[in-house]
């Protein structure tokens, strides 16, 4: 096991449900300095686990373990922290409680403060759902977070994004093998279908026009080979109930729902004190730059910086070296400011 577990006990969630005997899985990189002033939080994304974030951590990079203490908390529901797949009855499988971004970040805050005694964070950053958690950190703990860089994500899940996720959800729940979530074997047809749904959203039209799936890092000979070998394979490795739990979190994403803001996204954005670089990708089909332009226009100390190119949402996934360099350079600039 290359990660650690932080016991949370019984957690009362914002939905009113209780997650019993909960656990937060996390991994740290680097060493916390004596005055605890070099900490960074880098949350995970939809279906991702801590090791999936490691492409942005390394010697000479902005997130350099020789300089910073980087904490990667695994989301509740992702299969390592408390999740449908690892929670004992009666709250296993489809009975797992609903968890919001606010719940996720409150428990991460407990890890940061109770386990490590950290009072300020140099940076919170993350991709996709990690970006949603980044925004949530800045709103929930404005005095603690100095800088944020959410990339390829949003402060509020748009209706268009919700529609995309409905396609993912129904790919799973319309498989007869799903059995209302009480399956003994994974609903394989449904998971393969999720891969097919995602394939048309995770990468842009231009990515497919240029047939970039034939090049590094994919190297697939045909489109069908790519759909089966990469996309279906990616989701066949996941647990269906875990995917549905994280999907609920994502669909409910809205910093306006943070206590004290009465559902007002703009009021929540205006409350962010952290210096911010907000980085959508040019051709992201479900977090388009214009959505983040709206967010930045209501933040007091934020800049919009669009990741150029054709990789769409996956510009933030570490697969394309040019995008990685662009993100890393912005992180360096932000941390040096």
C-alpha positions in Angstrom: 0.0 0.0 0.0 1.6 3.3 -1.1 -0.8 5.6 0.7 -1.9 6.3 4.3 -5.3 6.3 6.0 -6.7 9.0 8.2 -9.6 7.9 10.4 -12.5 10.3 10.3 -14.9 8.5 12.6 -18.6 9.1 12.1 -19.1 12.0 9.6 -22.4 14.0 9.5 -22.7 15.0 5.9 -24.4 18.1 4.6 -27.2 16.0 3.2 -28.1 15.0 6.7 -26.8 11.4 6.3 -24.0 9.9 8.4 -21.0 8.2 6.9 -20.0 5.7 9.7 -16.4 5.0 10.6 -15.1 6.9 7.6 -11.6 6.9 6.3 -9.7 9.3 4.1 -6.8 7.9 2.0 -4.0 10.2 1.1 -0.4 10.3 0.0 2.2 13.0 0.7 5.3 14.0 -1.3 8.2 15.9 0.2 8.7 17.1 3.7 6.7 19.5 5.8 9.1 22.3 7.0 9.5 23.4 10.6 7.0 26.3 10.5 4.6 24.2 8.4 4.5 26.9 5.7 5.3 24.8 2.5 2.0 22.8 2.2 0.1 22.3 -1.0 -3.2 20.3 -1.4 -3.8 18.6 -4.8 -7.2 16.7 -4.8 -8.1 13.9 -7.1 -10.6 13.8 -10.0 -13.5 11.7 -11.3 -12.4 8.0 -10.8 -8.8 9.1 -10.3 -6.6 8.1 -7.4 -3.5 9.8 -5.9 -1.0 8.1 -8.3 -3.0 9.6 -11.2 -1.9 13.0 -10.0 1.8 12.2 -10.0 2.5 13.5 -13.5 2.5 17.1 -12.2 4.8 16.3 -9.2 8.6 16.1 -9.6 12.1 17.5 -9.4 12.4 20.8 -11.1 8.6 21.1 -11.5 6.4 23.7 -9.7 5.2 20.9 -7.4 8.7 19.9 -6.4 8.9 17.6 -3.3 12.3 19.1 -2.6 10.6 22.4 -1.9 7.0 21.7 -1.0 5.0 19.3 1.1 2.3 18.1 -1.3 -0.8 16.3 0.1 -3.0 14.4 -2.4 -6.2 13.4 -0.6 -8.3 10.8 -2.4 -12.0 11.8 -2.8 -14.6 10.0 -0.8 -16.1 7.5 -3.2 -13.0 6.9 -5.3 -12.3 3.4 -4.1 -9.4 4.1 -1.6 -11.1 6.6 0.8 -14.5 5.4 2.1 -16.5 4.3 -0.9 -19.4 2.1 -2.0 -16.9 -0.6 -2.9 -15.1 -0.8 0.5 -17.8 0.2 3.1 -19.3 -2.6 5.1 -23.1 -3.2 5.2 -25.5 -1.6 5.5 -23.9 1.4 3.8 -22.2 -0.5 1.0 -22.9 -0.3 -2.7 -25.9 1.8 -3.6 -26.7 2.5 0.1 -23.5 4.7 0.4 -24.5 8.2 1.5 -24.4 11.2 -0.9 -21.3 13.4 -0.5 -20.9 17.0 -1.7 -17.8 18.9 -2.6 -18.3 20.8 0.7 -18.2 17.5 2.5 -15.1 16.4 0.7 -13.2 19.5 1.5 -14.3 19.6 5.2 -12.8 16.2 5.7 -9.6 17.1 3.8 -9.3 20.2 6.1 -9.4 17.8 9.1 -6.6 15.8 7.6 -4.5 18.9 6.9 -5.1 20.5 10.4 -5.5 17.5 12.7 -2.9 15.2 11.2 -0.3 17.8 10.2 -1.1 20.9 12.2 -1.0 23.1 9.0 -2.6 26.5 9.3 -2.0 28.0 5.9 -1.7 26.5 2.4 0.6 27.9 -0.2 -1.6 26.5 -3.0 -4.6 24.3 -3.8 -4.8 23.0 -7.3 -6.6 20.3 -9.2 -7.9 19.0 -12.5 -11.6 18.5 -13.4 -13.4 17.5 -10.1 -10.1 18.4 -8.5 -10.7 21.9 -9.7 -14.2 21.9 -8.2 -12.6 20.9 -4.8 -10.0 23.7 -5.4 -12.8 26.3 -5.7 -14.5 24.8 -2.6 -11.3 25.1 -0.5 -11.0 28.8 -1.4 -14.6 29.5 -0.5 -14.8 27.4 2.7 -11.4 28.3 4.1 -10.6 31.8 2.7 -8.1 32.7 5.4 -6.1 29.5 5.0 -5.7 29.3 1.2 -3.1 31.7 -0.3 -3.3 30.7 -4.0 -5.5 28.5 -6.2 -5.1 27.1 -9.7 -8.2 25.2 -10.8 -7.7 23.7 -14.3 -10.3 22.2 -16.6 -13.0 22.4 -14.0 -15.6 24.8 -12.6 -17.1 26.4 -9.4 -20.6 25.2 -10.5 -21.5 22.3 -12.6 -23.3 23.6 -15.7 -26.5 22.1 -17.0 -24.7 21.0 -20.1 -22.2 19.2 -18.0 -25.1 17.6 -16.0 -26.5 16.3 -19.3 -23.2 14.7 -20.2 -23.1 13.0 -16.9 -26.7 11.7 -17.3 -25.3 9.8 -20.3 -22.6 8.3 -18.2 -25.1 7.4 -15.4 -27.6 5.8 -17.7 -25.0 3.7 -19.5 -24.5 2.0 -16.1 -28.0 1.8 -14.7 -29.6 0.5 -17.9 -27.3 -2.5 -17.9 -29.5 -5.4 -16.6 -26.5 -6.6 -14.6 -26.5 -3.5 -12.5 -29.4 -4.8 -10.5 -30.2 -1.5 -8.8 -26.6 -1.4 -7.6 -26.7 -4.7 -5.7 -24.6 -6.6 -8.3 -22.2 -9.4 -7.4 -20.3 -8.9 -10.7 -19.6 -5.5 -12.3 -22.0 -4.4 -15.0 -19.5 -4.9 -17.8 -21.7 -3.8 -20.7 -22.5 -0.6 -18.8 -18.9 0.2 -18.0 -17.9 -0.4 -21.6 -20.7 2.0 -22.6 -19.4 4.6 -20.2 -16.1 4.5 -22.1 -17.9 5.1 -25.4 -19.8 8.0 -23.9 -16.7 9.6 -22.5 -14.7 9.1 -25.7 -16.8 11.8 -27.4 -16.4 14.3 -24.5 -13.0 13.9 -23.0 -11.2 14.8 -26.3 -12.1 17.4 -28.8 -13.4 17.2 -32.4 -10.0 18.5 -33.6 -8.2 15.7 -31.7 -10.1 13.2 -33.7 -9.7 15.1 -37.0 -6.0 14.9 -36.5 -6.2 11.2 -35.5 -3.9 11.9 -32.5 -4.9 8.6 -31.0 -2.4 7.0 -33.5 0.5 8.8 -31.8 2.1 8.9 -28.4 1.0 8.2 -25.7 -1.8 6.1 -27.2 -0.4 4.5 -30.4 -3.6 2.9 -31.6 -3.9 1.8 -35.2 -7.6 2.5 -35.7 -10.4 4.5 -34.0 -12.2 1.3 -32.9 -9.0 0.0 -31.4 -8.7 3.3 -29.4 -12.4 3.1 -28.2 -11.9 -0.5 -27.0 -8.3 -0.4 -25.9 -8.2 2.9 -24.1 -11.7 4.1 -23.3 -13.5 0.8 -22.5 -10.4 -0.5 -20.8 -10.2 2.6 -18.6 -13.7 2.2 -17.2 -13.6 -1.6 -16.9 -11.1 -1.1 -14.2 -13.6 0.9 -12.1 -16.4 0.0 -9.7 -19.8 1.1 -11.0 -21.2 2.2 -7.7 -18.1 4.2 -7.0 -18.5 5.9 -10.4 -22.2 6.8 -9.6 -21.3 8.2 -6.1 -18.6 10.5 -7.6 -21.0 11.4 -10.4 -23.6 12.6 -7.9 -20.9 14.7 -6.2 -20.0 16.2 -9.5 -23.5 16.9 -10.6 -24.3 18.7 -7.3 -21.1 20.8 -7.6 -21.9 24.5 -6.7 -19.8 26.7 -4.4 -23.0 28.8 -3.9 -24.4 25.9 -1.8 -21.6 26.5 0.8 -23.2 27.4 4.1 -23.6 31.2 4.3 -24.1 31.9 0.6 -27.8 30.9 0.2 -27.1 29.2 -3.2 -25.5 32.4 -4.7 -22.5 31.3 -6.9 -21.5 34.9 -7.6 -21.5 35.8 -3.9 -19.3 32.8 -3.2 -16.9 33.7 -6.0 -16.6 37.2 -4.7 -15.6 35.9 -1.3 -12.5 34.1 -2.6 -9.4 35.9 -1.2 -6.8 33.6 -2.8 -4.7 34.8 -5.7 -5.9 32.7 -8.6 -5.0 31.6 -12.1 -8.0 29.8 -13.6 -7.1 27.5 -16.5 -9.7 26.1 -18.8 -8.7 24.3 -21.9 -9.4 25.8 -25.3 -11.5 23.0 -26.6 -12.9 21.4 -23.4 -16.4 20.3 -24.3 -17.8 20.3 -20.8 -15.8 23.0 -19.0 -15.5 25.6 -21.8 -13.4 28.8 -21.4 -16.5 31.1 -21.4 -17.8 29.4 -18.3 -14.6 30.2 -16.4 -14.5 33.7 -17.9 -17.7 34.3 -16.0 -16.2 32.9 -12.8 -13.1 35.0 -13.1 -15.1 38.2 -13.7 -16.6 37.8 -10.2 -13.3 36.9 -8.4 -11.4 39.7 -6.8 -7.8 38.5 -7.6 -8.0 36.1 -10.5 -6.7 35.8 -14.0 -8.1 33.6 -16.8 -5.4 31.7 -18.8 -6.6 29.3 -21.4 -4.6 26.1 -22.2 -4.2 26.2 -26.0 -4.5 23.2 -28.3 -6.8 20.4 -29.3 -6.7 18.0 -26.3 -9.9 19.3 -24.8 -10.6 18.2 -21.3 -7.6 15.9 -21.3 -5.3 18.9 -21.7 -5.3 18.7 -17.9 -4.7 14.9 -17.6 -1.0 14.8 -18.1 -1.0 12.9 -21.5 0.3 15.7 -23.7 3.8 17.1 -22.8 3.0 20.6 -24.2 -0.1 21.0 -22.0 1.8 19.7 -19.0 4.6 22.3 -19.6 2.0 25.1 -19.9 0.2 24.1 -16.7 3.5 23.7 -14.8 4.8 27.1 -16.0 1.6 28.8 -14.7 2.0 27.0 -11.3 5.6 28.2 -11.0 4.5 31.8 -11.8 1.7 31.6 -9.3 3.9 30.1 -6.5 6.6 32.7 -7.1 4.1 35.6 -6.8 
